Each structure stands twice: as C-alpha cells, then as structure tokens.
C-alpha cells in the first residue's frame, strides 16, 4: 500500500516538474503567469488534445474571477496535473484520423480537393482561422494537382512529429 | 422514402461533422506542439546567450586579478596595463589623411563634406558586397566623433504630425535588416528622423558596414539621425562577440588603427534620447536608483568598457584596507563592486548608473534585483518604472537589448516598450524584427518584418525544425564541453552502474552541471535516448559528437577545458597581443595559462600545458600563433560536415 502511494507521489511530482517546465517557457516576464492565449499551446505541448470547446471550458475554470488576460501558475498546476493523471484529451490515433478523411472523401478518390478541404475546415465544426487554414494548406496541398492525398499527408505528419 | 432520406442525410452530416472535428482537433494539436518546440528552441538560445554574458563578469574579475599579479611575474609593463589605463592620445586628423587610397581601389569614394549622395553611394556599394577603404572608415569615425563630442548625454527631440520619428533597436551587424528598414520606411532625412538604440555591431557579419551607414547618415543629418550607445558599443565586448574579428579580417593592414579609434569613438556616443520631453529611449533600461539629472552631467567619454570598472591604480600590492580593495570584487548579490576613482575614469556611482542604463531588463516581478542572467545592470519591475517615470515627469521608456519573437514587446502596463530590429537573430526564422513610429498625441505604431530568402516558402514544420535543430546543436556542444563533469555526475547517481537513469535524475544533473534553467524533460527526447520504461541512457548524448583533438597527447579534460574557455582565452590572448599580430611569446603564453588556471581553479598540470605550448610553436621561433591553435578546437558532428568556429554566432 505504502509503495503504491510512494509511486503515485513520484508520478505526481514528475508531472509537476514537467508542467512547470512547459509553463515557464511561455512565462516571458518570469512572474508565474502566462498570456491566456498561450494556454492552448501549453496544454497541447504536454501531449493532450482538447477541442476548442473543451479548451474554452478549461480556461473558464482556471481564469481569475475577473479575467485579467493572464493565467496564474498556481491555478493552472492542479487542473493540468489532474488532466495528466486522468489521461484526458488523448491524442487522435492515426487510423481514426485516416477514417475521418475517408468519410469526407465521399467519392472514395483517395484525395480531397483544395476547395473541399477549405470548405470543410473553415465552415464546419470548430472553424479554422485564416492563418490556421493557410498553414495547413502550405504543407498539405500538392500544388500540381491542387489536392491533398490524405494518406500520404498523415504519414508525413507522423514522421514530422517524431 | 422522404423521411428515410432526410434522416440519412442528417446522420451523414453528423458523421461528417465528427470527421471535421477530428481533423481540426488533430491539426490544432500538431500546430501547437510545433509552436511549443519553437518556443523551447528560443529559450535555449536565450539561456545560452545570457549565460555567456554572465561569463563576462568572470572575465572582468580575471582581468583585475591579472593586473594585480602580472607585475609580480614580469618586470616591465605589458599591454594589459596600457589597456586598463587606456588613455588614448588625441588622434590627429593627419593619421588617416596619410593613408592613401590607391587608384586601383574599386570601392566607394566618399566626398567630404558628405551629402545624401554619399549615403546612396554607400548603400549601393554595400549591396554589391564591396568593402569601404580604411581611409574612409577612419575619416568617417573621426568626423562623427567630432560632432558627437559637441552633443549632450541625452539628445532632446521633438516630433510633429509632419515629422514622425522612427525608433529602431539592435541591429547587430545585420545589414539586410537595415536595408529592409530603409526600404519600408524611407531613408533618413530632415523629414524622416531616426533613433538607433544601440548594439549596431557584433554577432552579424556586417557590423562595420552597418556602423558606416549609420555614421554617414548622421554626418549628413546630424539633427535627425540619433545614435544611442548600446552594451555592445564596447571594445571588450567586441573582442568576444565578433566585431574585432570582423575588422581584422576585412582590414588586414589597418584593422588595428580602426580598432583603436573605435575604442574612443564608442565613449562619445550619447547615453540616450528623450522624445517630446516624455519618452526616454535608452538601450537597456533603468534601476531604482536611476538619476537622470546625474546622468545628464556625467562625463560619458570616461566610460570605457563594462569590463573596466573604475579602480585605483595601486603601485604596491599590499591589500591595505585603508585604500579599499584594489580592483573588483563580486558583492553579495553578484553586482560588480568597484573602488577608487582615478581621474580618467568615472566615479563608481556614476559608472553604475551608466551600466544600469545599458544592461538592465524589465521583468514582471516588482522591485529591483541584480541582473544575474547577464551579470550587469538589474531586473526592474513595473513599480520601479512608475516611480522613475513619475520622478522625471516621463510617460514611457523605449528600450532594446532583448530579442523578442515578434520584434517588439510591450510590458509594465504599456510604459515599457522593447524594440529589437535584428530579425532571424539566433537562426533563420527565430524571430521578426521591428521598428516603431512615434508622433506626439498619437499612439505608437509598430512595423514588423523578417529577412527571408527562400524560407518564406517553407512550411511551418520546416521553419520550426531549422530553429530547433540549431538550438539543439549548440546545446549538445555545451554538453560536450562538460562531458567529463556530466559523466561523473551521472555515474554518481547511477548506483547500479546500469548506464541508465530516471529522467528526473538526468534532468537534475544536466541543470546543475550546465547551469542552464531549461525544460529538460521536454527536451530530453532531442538530446538523449530514452528506453520503453522512460529511463535515460545517459551516455547516448555523447555518441556521434566529439571535440576534434588537435594534439594527440592532450588528455580529454584539457581538451574540454580549452574548448569550453576558448572564447575567454581568445579575449585574454587578444588583450596581450597588443599589436594584433596573432602571435604571443612562449613566455607570455605560459604566464597567461598559469594565471588563468589559478584563477579559474582548473586542474590541468603544467607539463600538459608545456607540451601543448611547445607543439604550438611549430617553427620554433619562440612565438605561438594562437588563432591557429584555437581554430583547431572545433566540435565534430559525426554525420555532418565539420563546423568551423566562425559558423556559430554564439561561439564567435
């Protein structure tokens, strides 16, 4: 029993250090706060993938009563630790991602046209901003065919991340 | 049938909605992780840069130590004493007039008194990669100095709706950035005034060209082109950060003369600019003791270098406490304390005031603390800003000194603006540059830019990778230079001699030995191999990378030490080598090494050093070509072409 608590404590201590490390990188003024707009990046850099809606709710949880535009570390740490412990917001597995593209590719061509991709990403779900759309297009679209071969694209992304 | 189709349609659209959400979610995660990696890379660059600057203080200590003790070992005065007293005789105009410009010279020829035609001429010539003849370099520096001497410590400037002023930050020898600024914002003129807020030189490849353009523009428009001194307008900093090297390389015959002129030139640069009586523009920042009234009065030309604080010239070496400590000590909080004030130096409290202006950084934490990152100046909080601004009836401080990803940053509730004009400072795509346009009654307007070649067509991933790889490479070289100490620390923790450590213990060793506060856990996968259980194979960092040993007999500890301190050794060497010949005598080398060793507490025995000294004196004429020797110490990356020292900015 004691062993297990010890191990759990070490795990928590390790999570704390990891979270602190990621937080500090964005703490430009070294005063234990980060701009609220960076919270999404920090959470995702720790391996979690909340949706925009989930992110919104998280921020509401860790913001001050009167929002200052900044998030304090003392509020961020316990919430983030719990997320890591509960393994919430797990990243999307490769095969699920592939399936998602296939669903949108109703004609089963193996690719989506640039216009189709733009339409889906900017008009549905949690729409992309122009910047996000441009960035995705720059890497995804084959300029000759003006389309995205999503299978190749996913493979390339996976290599990028590793 | 109708119902069926519509419910299928709804179901289909729900499925496709889920698919879209999945893709968006996944892409946002990917993008965020790239952004985080880029931030980590920048943090590495920042930490290494400031750690280097902190080393400067060590060097400062060392110089004083050497000055005190050197005369024990050698009877006659050496160049170092000359450096310390550094009272340059007034150079006569005749000095460079004698320097003939040969007919064969193809570069730009300036016509004094200068006009805007000369500015254009210089810009075109530098775009064509030409080098300005030493005659003109010296003439420009002398003429500029003549004018600067008549100027007060703070230039007062007024704006109007038809005459906005543009403030630019650090350029650090980036000629392309200066071209881009002039292209976007126009050349300096009577209706287009500029302030350049220090750090024109060092690190970049075109420091002299940047300086020449700024000086020539100043000579043509002395009331509309304002130059503030930065912490790199300092001949000691130039020794380490590349400008000295650039001059000696481009001006093989007259480089020394140019360097000597620069030493005095820097001291005449104004300390700051005040715009519309309400905006203070200085290079670094302020401290809680900043006294503008005092700073208006100091004899700024007595501020030679941050590494030469005021000291008493004590002929006898008795540590007589009545006269105070000779030289310099590090006080309790790491601030430089100095004593004594000979007539050619600033009194201590004035010297500190100037250091604060040139070296301080704003931070979010309230109060004023010694700037332990850089080793000079302080960290000042928003309360300090308010206090000083109120005291002197000012509204805002514009400063530079720190690289910002977006080229500028606003803090302290809008009262402090950092403006940094060297884009891609650490690496391709590490950051944007910016400038700010001011006009009384209007809000400041910021303009950003980034010098890119083909990189604008690179994907986000490619750009992040470039910055990240560069940062990791430099970090790994740091690790190599402390290999022996690191392995010692790892093995100490690794009781079972398994070759593996938990990540936390590895991180602890890395931080304590390297002295860098970095997110080691997040960086670990880039630096070392991690097994399935999450344990670090600590020796794996040292594979595929080694320091090339120029001499077989040298043991690894010596090699690492020489590699680690190569920048410092180079500075000391350059200080001894007053005629900039690249050679010092064997005796000077041995003495230098002995002092260095005792001061830095390095455990290398004399026989090793003697062996190296003898080997370096290849032609047996009693002198050592130190630059050649240092060039031999570069790090070999197994799977890359060898990287020469000149290639890394931070290593210059």
Interface residues (C-beta under 8 A of the other chain):
Chain A: X13 X14 X17 X18 X21 X22 X24 X25 X26 X28 X29 X30 X31 X33 X40 X41 X42 X43 X44 X45 X48 X49 X50 X51 X52 X91 X92 X96 X97 X99 X100 X101 X103 X104 X120 X121 X124 X125 X126 X127 X128 X132 X135 X136 X138 X139 X157 X160 X161
Chain B: X15 X16 X17 X18 X19 X20 X21 X22 X23 X24 X25 X26 X27 X28 X29 X30 X31 X32 X33 X35 X36 X37 X39 X40 X43 X363 X364 X365 X409 X411 X459 X460 X461 X503 X504 X507 X517 X518 X519 X520 X521 X522
